[in-house]
């Protein structure tokens, strides 16, 4: 190995930590932690579902039990930063293995580094670098290839016990372990047709058999081996229901993948040599998976790097009569520039790591909505959106069971998943009666995506009452006699409200409608303590102050709104009213005219007409 190869590898790995900054935490992170917690605390392996009231008692064999238990044990002392570090370590080991596969195949190290970085950044938008058991599959597939490639290319002695040992961990960590058998098969076919020594291919058969036998070392026995086949039976439905199982949009958001795939196809097909069957098998197999589901595109990028690098070098040399290796060896300045750029990426990444906010769940998940439910001890079954099921499992089990969660392809029936989808879309509310649901948790973020349940429930206040709202969450409760006291406490402002700007503001608006100005002002002040530039709260506070005769402080609220947004609806109108009540009719007229210029607001037109009549008199 050249001396600079070590430098290339170090800088490469450091720069690739950039991809690990994204998607913390993902929705499945909480599901994984909840499962790991259950395994550790109960000292058992999941056999039947315990987290849901729609699927209670259904068979649930957690094929990921080992890695999920590891996730939870790391989370206990180190919280989300520990998981972040673990993910970074797994990915960096994976990237290292890919790099060394390239070196085993005698590829130029700098070219290998460049292509690997490129593929990682192409793969990053597909969000499968998040904290999931899938990470183990990235690592173990490449470990299989590394050991088999090393034996093939360098004629090294092969430690046969390594693949069965890896498989023992793999089969208890992720259901994609069967892909490893496909990798062994590809190398077996390659050696069978290209090697005169048939004993070599028989050796791989023995390796495959031992690896297959090691798959039975799991708490579920043969049942865990059936999971991939059970999943494939309902594949058509899961492909529609689960985004990650969708086919790629090749002419839309997945166009970059299609372009790369076409380039790789041209380069590999035109440079393939007789006796290199394994490259064709691996490329075809993982191409098929990538075209089958979006979730496999990341895997395709990672697996294809060593194959693409080797054939790219051959293509350039054959078609252009240009030696990439000689060029890179003889152009140390270029190498130095690239290494400097990678170093800058590393520095930027390190700085960003130091400032990462690991409390993103407060923005992405119903952190305060759950707090509201727990603080007020609201009774009855809870309905939740699919994407929040894992978070509810993590934060509220066993107090509350979920309606549905990220185990759609493992635990839930097609019927339940369809019920979840149609209810969230606001098309079918019979689900709430069918399962005797008393509380509904809604996601504000999904409203623009067609999940119209909040709007539908707000239009039937005789059946459902909105009792909490914040930046991303709605909480509804059934409007019936059993919940009468809770609803009365809500309208009186007696429920415990989490300290969020939007939550306090919403409580204030309810109190404002009931005429309880004093208490409404209290909640508005709490909202403004948390966010002094919260325009809606300033608007409501200015209104209350003006109504109560405190025109100066009310005017100050409206003037502050104008300093933030001069075209906010209604602010000029309200300021005009204050000027009018203060006897400053000229300024009042100006504000009403500005309001009409910005928004065709009839009350402003009416007030302007009154002022004109007053002037005539």
N, C-alpha and C positions, 0 to 999 in steps of 0.2 A: 504493500500500500504506500502510495506517495505521502510525503510528509503533510502536504497541504490538505489531504483528504480528511485528516482529523479536524483541521480548522473548519473545513467546509461543513462537516457533520455537526460540530458544536454550534456554529452560527445558524445552520439550518434548523436544528432542533429548537434553538432559542427563538428564532423568528416565527416558527410554526405555533408557538404558544399563543399567537394572536387568535387562532381559530377557536381556542378554548374559552375565549371571553364571552361567547354568545350563549343565549338561551339558558340562563340560570335565573330561577329554576323553571324547568318545563313542567307541564301538567302532570306527566307521569312520574316526576320526581317525588311528589307527595304520595302517590299510590305505592311507589316502590318503598318509601320510608315506612308507610303504614303496614305494608306486608312484612318488611323486615322486623319491625317492632313486634308484630303479632308472633312471628316465628321465635324471636328471642324471649319475649315475655311469657309466652305460653309453652315454650320448649316443645314445640310440635311442628309438623309439616302440614300445611293446609290441605285438607281433603274435601271439605264442603265449604261453600261460601258463608261467611259470617258478617260481611260488611253491608249487605244490601237486603231490603225487605221485599224487593221484587224477585230476587233470585236466591233467597235463603234456602240452604240445604242442597242447592245444585252442586254437582261435582266441580271441584276447583283444585286441579293439580298444578301447583306453582312450579313451572319448569325453570324458574329463575331464583329459586329459594336461596341458594348459596350466596350469590353476589348481592342479593337484596339484604340478606342478613349482614354482610360485610358493610354495605352502605349505611345501615342503621347504626352499627357499632362504631363506625367512623364519625357519624353525625353526632352521636351522644356527647363526646368531649369537645369536638371541634366545630360543630354546627355546619353551616353551609360552606364555610371556607375549607373545611376538611374534605367535603365532597368535591369542591372545586380543585383542590390539590390532587386528589385521587384521579379525577378525570384527566388532569394535565399529565400525570405520570403515565397512565394507560396509553394516552394518545402519543406521547413522546417515545415510549417504548415501541409502539406500533410504527411510527415514522422511522425510528432507528432500524427496525427489522426490514422495512421496505428498502431503505437505503442500502443495507448490507446484502439484500437479495440482488440489487443492481450490481454490487461489487463482485458477488459470486459469479454473475453472468458476464464479468469483465467489461462493464459499462463505465464510461468516463464519470468520475465522481461529481464534478461540477455540473455536467449536463443532468445527471441523476437528481442532484439537489434542485436544480432549476425546474425540472419537470414535476418533481414531487411537490414543491411549493405551489406551482401553477395548479396542479390537480386538487390540492387541498383547498385553495381559494375558490376553485370552480365548484367544489363539493360543499363548501360552507353554507351557501344559501338554502340547502336542503335540510338544514337543522338537525342532522343526525349525528352531531358531535356533542349532543347534550347528555345529561347524566342518566343514561339508560344501560340496561344489560347488553344492548347491541354493541357497545364498546368492546366487550370481551370477544365478540365474533370478529370484529376488525383485527384484533390482535392475534387470535388463534388461527385464523385462516392464513395470515401472513407467516406465522410460525411454521405451520404445516409446509407452506411453499418454500420457506427458507431451508428447512432441514432436507426436504426432498430435492431441492435445487442444488444444495451443497453436495449431496451424494451424487447427483447426476453430473454436474459440471466439474467438480474437483475430485471426484472419485475418493471421497473421504469415507471412512468407516461410519456407519450409521447407527446411532444408539436407538435400537428398536423400541425400547421402553418409553421413550419420550412422547411419542404420539399417543399411545394409550393413556399415559399419565395426563397429558394435556386434555384429552377427551373426557377423562373423569371429571375434571373441573368444568369443562365446557358443557357437558350434558346436564350439569346441575346449575348452570348459569344462564343458558340461553338455548332456545329451541332450534336455532340454526346450526347446531352441532353436526347435523347430517351432511352439511356442505363439505365438511372435512373428508367424508368418504368419497365425494365427487373429486376432490383434489387428488387423493390417492389413486383413484381410478384413472384420472388423466395421465399421471406419471406411469401407471402400469401399462396403459395402451401405448404410450410413447416408447417405453423400453421394449415392449413385446414386439413391436414392428421395426424398431431401429437398432436394437442391440442383438448381436449374434449369440450372446450368452443368455439363454432363457432362464438360467438360475436367478438372474437379477430380477426378472419380472415375477418369478415365483416368490422371491423374497418380499416383494411388495404385496402379493396376495396374503402372505402370512401376517404382514404388518396390518393390512386392512382387517383381517379376521380378529386379531388381538384387539385392535381399536374398537371393532364392533362389539366384542364381548365386554369391553370396559364400559360400554354404554349402559349396561344393566346395573352398574354400581350407582344407584340412585334410590331415593325413598319410595318411588312409585313403580319400580320395576319396568315391565314391558309397556305400561300405559304411556310413559313419557315418550316412547318411540312412536306412538300413534298420533301424537299431537299435530305434526306437520300434515298428515293425511286428513285428519279431522278438519283442520283449518281449510284445506284445499276444497273440501266438499261445499263449504259455504262461501267460497272465494268471491263469487259474483256479487253477493250481497255486501260483503265487507268492503269490496272495492268501491261500492257506491256510498256506503255509510262512513268509512274511515278515510280521511284525506290522504294519509300516508300510503294507503293501498291503491290510490287512484293511478290510472295509467298516465304517463307523462304527457304534458301538452307540448308536443314537439315543435309546433309552429308559434307557440306563445312563450310562456315563462320558462320552458325547458329547451328553448332553441339553442342555447350555448352547449347543452349536452349533446344535441343532435349534431351540431357542427363538429365538436370534438370527436364524436363517435365516427362520423364519416371520414375525418382525417386519419384516425387510427385504423379504420378499415382499409383505406387506400395504402397506407404505409405498411401494415402488417401483411396484407395479401400479396403485395408486390415484392416483398423481401423474404417471405417465408421460404425456408429451405427444407428439402427432403429430410425426413427424420426428426423434425421439430413439431410433432403432432400436439404436444402438450400445450403450446402457446395457442394454437387454433382452438383446442377444446376449451381452455380456460376463457379465452376471449369470447367465444360463441356462448358459453354457458352464462357468464356474467352479463353479457349483452342482453341475453334473453330475460334475465332477472330484472335488469334496469328498465327494459321496455315494458315489463309486466307491471311494475309498481314503482312509484316515485321514491319510496324508502330505500330502494336498492341502488339508486344512482350513486350515492356516496360510496357504497361498497365497490361499485364498478370502477370509479376513479382511483381508489386506493389499490385495488388488485392489478389494474392495468399498467401502473407506472413502470415496473421492471420490464414488462413486455414491450411497452411503447418506446422506452428509452433505447433499448437494444436495437429495435427495428428502425427507429428514427435515425440512429447513427449509420446503420447499414444503408438506409434509403438515401441519405445525403451523400454518402460516399459512392454509392452505385450510380445514382441518377445525375448527380452534379459533379462527381469526381472531386469531392471535397472531404477531407478528413476532419471531422469534428473534434476528435481526440487530440490530433496534432495542433489544431487551431487553439484549443483551450490550454494545452500544455505550453504553447509558445506565446501566449498572450496573458502574462501574469498581471498586467495592468487591468485588463478586463475582469480577471478573477478578483483582484483587489477591490475594484469598484463594486462588484456584486456583493462581496463580503461586507463592505462598508454599508451598503444599502440594507443588507440583512441585519447588521449590527444596529442600525438606526431603528429598524422595525422592532428589534428586541428591546431597545431602550424605551421606545414608545410603549411597547407592551408592558414592560416592567412598571413604568409609571402608572399606566392604566390599572394594572393589577392592584397596586397600592391604594387606589382610590375607588375600587369596585364597590358598589352598594349591593350587599347581599340581602337586603330587605325588600327586594323587588316584588315579593309576594303581596305586599300592601297595595301595589298598583295593578298587578295582574290577576289577583285572586281575591275572594271575598273576606279579606282579613278582618275588616271592621264589621262586616255583616255577620260573620261568625261570632265576633265579640258581642254584638248586639243580642244575638240569639241566646248566648250563654249567660250574659249578665242579667237578662230578664227572665231566664228559665222558661222560655216559651215552649208549651207542650205540643205533643202530637207529631205525626210523621212529616218529614221534610222532603219537598221536591227540589231537586237541584239540576242544573244543566249538566250535560254529559262531561264537558271539559273541566268542571269543578268537582266532580265526584271524588277524585283522588285527594283533593285538598280537604274535603269534608271528612273522608276516611281518616286522614292524618290528624285533624284538629278536633273532631267531635265524637269519634268512636270511643266507647260504646254508647254514649248519650244519644246519638242520632245515627241511624242507618241511612244509606244513600239510596236514591232511586236508580241511578245508573252511574257508571264510571268507565275508566279507560280499559277495563277488561272485557270489552264488548265481544271480542273474538274468542274469549276463553270461558266466560261464565254465562253471559246473557243470551237469550234467544233472539231470533230475528224480530219476533213480535214486540218484545220489550224495547229493542232499539228503535223500531218504527214508532212505537208509542212515545218514546223520548223525543224523536225528531218532530213528529207532528204536533206534540204539545208545545215544544219550544217555539215552533213556527206559528202557534196560536190557532191551529186548525182543528184541534181536538182536545176539549177540556174534560171529556168524560173520564179521562185517566185519573183525575183528581178524586172523583167519586169512587171509581173502581178500587183504588188503593187506600181510600179513606185518608187522603192527604189534608193536613191542617195548615201547613206552612209552605210557602213557595218562595224559593230563592232564585232571582233572575239576574242575568248578566246584561248590563247596559251596553257593554262593548259590542255585543253580537247583534244589537238591534238593527244597525245598518246592513247586516248580512242576511236579513230576512227573519231573524228570530223575534217575532212580534208579540210574544207572550205578555210582556209588561203592558203594552198599549191595550191589548185585549182585556186584561184583568182590570185595568183602570177604568174601562168603560162599563164595568158591571159592579159598581160600588156596593150594591145591595147583596152581592155574593162574596166579594173579596175586598179587603181593606188594605191599602198601602200604609204600612206603619213604620217603614224605614227606607231611606234612600241616601246614597252617598255617591262618590265619584264613579264607581263601577258596579254598584249593587242595588237591587230592590229586594225588599222583604214584604210579602203579602201574608195576611192571615184571613181565615174564613170569617165572614161576617155572620155569625150565628150567636145564639144565646150562650153557648159554652165559652165563647171568647168575649162576651160583653164587657167584663171588667177590664180586660187587657186593652180593648179598643177605647174604653172610657179613659183609662190611664194615659193612653196615647194622645187623645185630644186635650187632655188636661196638662200634658207635658210632664207626666210623672214617670215615664219609662226612662231607663238609663241609656243615654245616647253616647256612643263613642266620640272622642274628641277628634272629629274630622271637620274641615270647613263645610263640605257639602252636607254632611249629616246634621250638624247644628243648624245650618241654613234651612234645610227641609223641615225640621221640627219647628223652627220659627215661623215659616210660612203657614203651617197648619194652625198654630196658635194665633197668628195674625187673622186668619179667616174666622176664628171664633171670637175675636175681639179682645183676646188676652194680650194686650200690648206690652205689659210689664215683663211677662215671662218670655214673650217673643224677643224683646230687646235683649234679655239676658242671653239667649241662645245666639243672637246675631253678634253680640260682643265676643262670645266664645269663638265663633267662626272667624271673626276679624283678628282675634289674637293669634290664630293659627295662620291666617293669610290676610294681611292688612290691605291687599289689593284685590280682594274678592269683590268684584263689581256688583253681582247680584245681592250680596249681603249689604254692601254700602247703599244700594238702591232701596232695599227694604228698611234699613235703619233710617235713612233720610226721610222716607215716607212717614214712619212712625213718629219721628221727632217733629215733623211738620204738622201732623195731625194733632199732636199733643201741645202745639203752640210754641215749640222750641225752634223757631224759624232759623236762627243763626247757625245752630249746630246741624240742622237739616240741610241748610244751604252749603255748609262746609262738606258734607257727604257728597252732594251732587257735584260740587266743584272738583272734588278729588276724582270722581268718576270721569269728568271731562278731561282731566290731566292724563288719564289712562286710555280713554277711548272717547273721542269727541262726537262720535256718531252712534253711541249706544242708545238703543230705542227707549224713548220715554224720559230720558234724563233732562233734556231741554224743556220738555213739557212740565215736569215737576219743578224745575228751577223757575220757570215762568209763573207757576202758581204761587211760589214763595214770594217772588217779586210783586205779584199782584196783591197778595195779602199784606205785604209790607207797604203798599201804596206807591211802589215804583212801577208805574204803568208803562213807561217807555221801554224799560228793560224787559218787562214781562212780554210786551208785544214782540220785541226782538227775538226772545227765546221761543215763543210760539211759532214765529215765522221760520226760524231755523229748524224746529222740529218738523214742520210741514215740508220744508225743503228736503230734509233727509228721509222722512217717513210720512206717508199720507195718512196721518193720525187724526181722525175726526174730532176727538175731544179737544185737540189743539186748535182746530178750525173753529169749533164752537166758542172757545175762550177768546179767540182773536176777534170773532164777530161781536162778542159782548163788549170787548174793549173799544171797538170802533163805534158802537152805539153809545157807549159812555162818553166818548170824545165828542160826538155830535150833540149830545145834550148839554 
